[in-house]
Amino acid sequence: MKNNRLKIVLLSFLAMGSANAITADEIISGYMENTGGIEAWGNINGIKMIGEMNQGGMKFPFEIVSLKGGKQFMKFSFQGKELKQGVFDGETMWNTNFMTMKAEKSDAEATANQKLEMNDFPFPLFNYKQKGYDLELLGNEEKDGADTYKLKLTREPKTVDGKKVDDISYYYFEVDSLVPLVTESEVKEGPMKGKMGESKLGDYQEVDGLYFPFSLTQGMKDGPGVTMVINKIELNPTIDNSEFDMPVVEAEPKKEASTEKAK
């Protein structure tokens, strides 16, 4: 009787281990299936998100557009003015300088790095194998109280200060729903270089048969972040090409030299 009980326990343990054995491919396949299906994701040509961001108690309405092929922009209102950030038309990338409130073209390095992401619509994990990316399952980890699968995605190296650096992101997929709850990636330049950037995703809702997170908080890991609440998502929007055009920056008028002699 004792031996029979031991056999039952062992069989149960083995069955449990088999059930929990899952691969990175199976997680992504489950994610695609649970959020609408890979065919449906492949059929969309553009995504437009409208919402409101909250930074330090200040709220700003925003609009984010991303299109198949890499075109994108973020537009938001600040102190009565409409500003654009991260604008890319496939060749030129530009941002609004918050000090001068004028458009500034990104340097060649930043533009080249952006071009590497042109095939990442609607998100980097979509058809990652065809892109030559590497995906690795690192195991289970608790994240914000949820049991998750931690995945490591390695994309094409980017260039920072003239040197090639690894482009690695970590995705935390909730075990039951198989949707990402958190993404992380190391900041490679700027004052936050070396720290881990973090995005938290939540409030998944259905839009035309596909499921999107309607809540997004971005910032540094274990620090405060900017919360973005999405009110509406439009698939395959009609976007005028002029939205990606960089405004012509007018030259400042030259100051006339003073004719008054110094005393």
TORVEX-492815 format. One record per atom (N, C-alpha, C): y, z, x. Coordinates in steps of 0.1 Angstrom, whole numbers, plus 5000, padded with zeros to 4 digits. Example, Ala and Ser with C-alpha at 12.3 -4.5 7.8 and 13.67 -1.06 7.14 Angstrom:
494350785132
495550785123
496750785132
497850715128
498950715137
500050795129
***
This chain:
498850005008
500050005000
501250005009
501250085019
502450095028
502649965035
501549895039
501649765046
502249655037
501749665024
502249565014
503749585012
504249705011
505649735010
506449675022
505949695034
506549645046
506649495045
505549425041
505549285040
506649235030
506849305019
507849275009
509249285015
509449395022
510749415028
511049305038
510049265047
510249165057
510549035050
509748995040
509948875033
511348865027
511748975021
513148975015
514148955026
513949025037
514949005048
515048865053
513848805055
513848665059
514448575049
514248595037
514848515026
516348525026
516748645028
518248675028
518848605040
518148605052
518748545063
518748395061
517748335055
517748195052
518848155043
519048235033
520148205023
521448205029
521648295039
522948315045
523248215056
522148145061
522348045071
523147925066
524247895071
525047785066
525747725078
526047595078
526647525088
528147495085
528847455096
530247415093
530347295084
529447205085
529447085077
529247125062
528347225060
528047265046
529247335040
529947415048
531147485043
532147375039
532447275047
533447175043
532947095031
531647065031
531146985019
531347075006
531047205007
531247294996
532647304992
533547305002
534947314999
535447184991
535047064996
535346944990
534846934975
533646974974
532946974961
533647074951
533947194956
534547294947
536047264943
536647174951
538147154948
538347014943
537246944939
537446814932
536646694937
536046714949
535146604954
535846514964
535046484975
535646404986
536146264981
535546204971
536046074967
537346084960
537546194952
538846214946
539946244956
539646324966
540546354977
540946224984
539946134986
540246014994
541045914986
541145934973
541845834964
543345864963
543745984967
545246014966
546045954978
547145904975
548045834985
549245914988
549546024980
550746104983
550746234975
551446334981
551546464974
552946504975
553446554963
554846604962
554746744957
555346844964
555346984959
556747024957
556947094946
558247144943
558147294940
559047374946
558947514945
560147594950
559847714954
560947804959
560447894970
561147894981
560747984992
561648104992
561048214997
561648344998
561648395012
562848405018
562948445032
563948565033
563448675035
564248795036
565048825024
564448795012
565048824999
565948714994
566148615003
566948494999
566048384994
566348324983
565448224977
566148084978
565347984981
565747844983
564847754976
565247664967
564447564961
564047464972
562847414971
562447314981
561547204975
561447094982
560546984978
559946934991
558546924991
557846875002
557046744998
557146645006
556446515003
555646475016
554446445014
553546395024
552746275019
552746165026
552146045022
551046005031
550045935026
548945875034
549645785045
549245795057
549845715067
550845795076
551145915072
551946005080
553346035076
553945955067
555345975063
555446115056
556546185059
556646315053
558146365054
558446465046
559746525047
559746655039
560646745043
560846875035
562346875032
562646895019
564046895015
564247025008
565447095011
565747215004
567247235003
567647324994
569047354992
569447484999
570647475006
571147595013
572647595012
573147695006
574647715004
575247594998
574547544988
575047424980
574847294987
574247284998
573947165005
572447135005
572147005005
570846955005
570446915020
569446985026
569046965039
567646915040
567346845051
565946795053
565446835067
564146865067
563546905080
562146835081
561746815093
560446745096
560246615089
561346535090
561346395084
560646305094
559646225089
558946135097
558646005089
559045895095
558845765087
557645685094
556945745103
555845675110
556245635124
557545635127
558045595140
559145695145
560045735136
561145825140
560945955133
561246065140
561146195135
562546265137
563046335126
564346395128
564446525119
565346605123
565646735116
567146755114
567446845105
568846885103
569147005112
570146995120
570647105129
571347205120
570947325120
571547425111
572847475116
573147445128
574547485134
575547385130
575247255132
576147145130
576047085116
574847115110
574547055097
574446905097
574046855109
573946705111
572546675115
572146545112
570746505115
570646485130
569446525136
569246505150
567846445152
567746345160
566446275163
565646365172
564346375169
563446455178
563246375191
562846455201
562646385214
561346315214
561046235224
559846145225
558546225224
558546345231
557346425231
556946475217
557946535210
557746585196
557346475187
557946355189
557546235180
556146195183
555746185196
554446145200
553346245194
553646375194
552746475189
552646455173
553746425167
553646395152
552846275149
552846175157
552046055155
550646085155
550246185163
548746225163
548246275150
549246315141
548846375128
548846265117
549146145120
549346045110
548046015102
546846045108
545646025101
545046155094
545946255094
545446385089
545746415074
546146315067
546346325052
545046325045
544746405035
545646505030
545646635037
544646655046
544646775055
543746745067
543846815078
543146785090
541646785089
541046875080
539646875079
538946765071
539846685064
539346575056
538746465066
537446425065
536846325073
537046355088
536946485092
537246525106
536346465116
535146435112
534146375122
534646235125
535046155115
535546015118
536746015127
537546125127
538646135136
538346175150
537046215152
536646265165
536946405168
537246485157
537546625159
536246705160
536346825166
535246905167
535347035158
534347065151
534447185142
533247275145
533547405146
532547505150
532647625141
531547675137
531447795129
531247915138
532248005138
532248115147
531548245141
531248235128
530648345122
531448405110
531048525106
531748585094
532748685100
533848695092
534948795095
535648835083
535948965082
536749005071
538248975073
538848915062
540248875063
540948925050
541949005052
542649065041
541749115030
540649185034
539749245024
538649145019
538649025023
537748925018
536748885029
535448865026
534448815035
534648665037
534848625049
535148485052
534248425063
534148295063
533548215074
534748175083
534648195096
535648155105
535248025112
536147925110
535847795116
536947765127
536447695137
537447655148
537447505148
538647445146
538847305146
539647265158
539047175166
539747125178
540146975176
541446945176
541846805174
542246745188
542946635187
543346565200
544446655207
544346665220
545346745227
546746695225
547746785224
549146755223
549746765236
551046725237
551746735250
552946825248
552946925257
554047025257
554547035272
555847005273
556547005286
555846915296
555346795290
554746705299
553246725302
552746835297
551346865300
550446865287
549246815288
548346815277
547846965274
547846995262
547347135258
546447115246
545447205245
544447205234
545147225221
544747155211
545247175197
544147235189
544147365188
543047435181
543647515170
542947505158
543247585146
542047665142
542247775135
541147855130
541347865115
540247845108
540247845093
539347955088
539848035078
539048135073
538648105058
537448065056
536948025042
536348135035
536848165023
536248275015
534748235012
533848335014
532448305013
531948255000
532448314989
531948274976
532548144971
533848124972
534548004966
534547894976
534447924989
534547825000
535847745000
536947824998
538247764999
538947845011
539847785018
540547855029
541547955024
541448075029
542448175026
543548195037
543148165049
544048185060
543748075071
544848035077
544747945089
545548005100
545147985112
545848035124
545847935135
546947935143
547047845155
548047905164
547747895177
548647955187
549947865189
551047935190
552347875192
552447825206
552647705209
552647645222
553947635229
555047655222
556347645228
557447725221
558547745227
559647815220
559547965223
560448045217
560448185219
559248265215
558448205206
557148265201
555948215208
556148145219
555048085227
554048195230
552748155228
551648245231
551248335220
552048345210
551648425198
550948335188
550248405179
549448335169
550248315156
550448195152
551048165139
549948175128
550448215116
549448235105
550048185092
549148125084
549448075071
548448135061
548948205050
548048265040
548148175027
546948135022
546948055011
546348124999
546848104987
546348174975
546748104962
546348164951
546648114938
546347964936
545047934938
544547794937
544647754922
545147634920
545247584906
544847434906
544447394894
543947254893
545147154890
545147044897
546146934894
545346804894
545246744882
544546614880
543146624887
542446724885
541046734889
540946794903
542046814911
541946864924
542547004924
542147094933
542647224934
543447244947
544647304944
545647324955
546047474955
546447524967
547047664967
548447654962
548847734953
550247734948
551047854954
550447924964
551148024971
550848014986
551948014994
551747995008
552748085016
552248165025
553048255033
552848215048
553948185054
553848145068
554648235077
554148265089
554848345099
553948375111
554248485118
553448525129
552348625124
551248615130
550148705126
550548855127
550248925117
550549065116
552049095115
552848995111
554249005110
554748955096
556048975093
556548925081
556548775081
556548715069
556548565068
557448515057
557548385056
558248315046
557248285035
557548325023
556648295011
557148175003
556248085001
556547964993
555747964980
556447964969
555747964956
555947824950
554847754948
554847614943
554847614928
555847554922
555847544907
555247414901
555247314910
554747184905
554147104916
553047034914
552546944924
552246804917
552846704923
552646564917
551846484927
550746424922
549946334930
550446184929
550346114940
550745974941
552145954935
553146024940
554446014935
555145884940
556145834933
556845724938
558045774946
558045734959
559145784968
559845664974
561145664973
561945564978
561945574994
561845465000
561745465015
563045515021
564145515014
565445565019
565345715022
564445785015
564345925017
563945965031
563345865039
562945895052
564045855063
565045785058
566045725067
566945845073
567145835086
568045925093
569445895090
570245985085
571645965082
572445915095
573345835093
574245795105
575145905108
575145955120
575946065124
577246005129
578346035122
579645985126
580146055139
580745975148
581246035160
582546115157
582646235163
583846315160
585146245166
586246255159
587446195164
587946255176
588446165186
588846225198
590246295196
590346405203
591546485203
592646415211
593746395206
594846345213
595346435224
595646385236
596146465247
597546515244
597746635247
599146695244
600146635254
601246595249
602246535258
603246645263
603046765258
603846875262
603446925276
604346935285
604046985298
603847135298
602947175307
602747315308
603947385314
604247495309
605447565314
605047645326
***
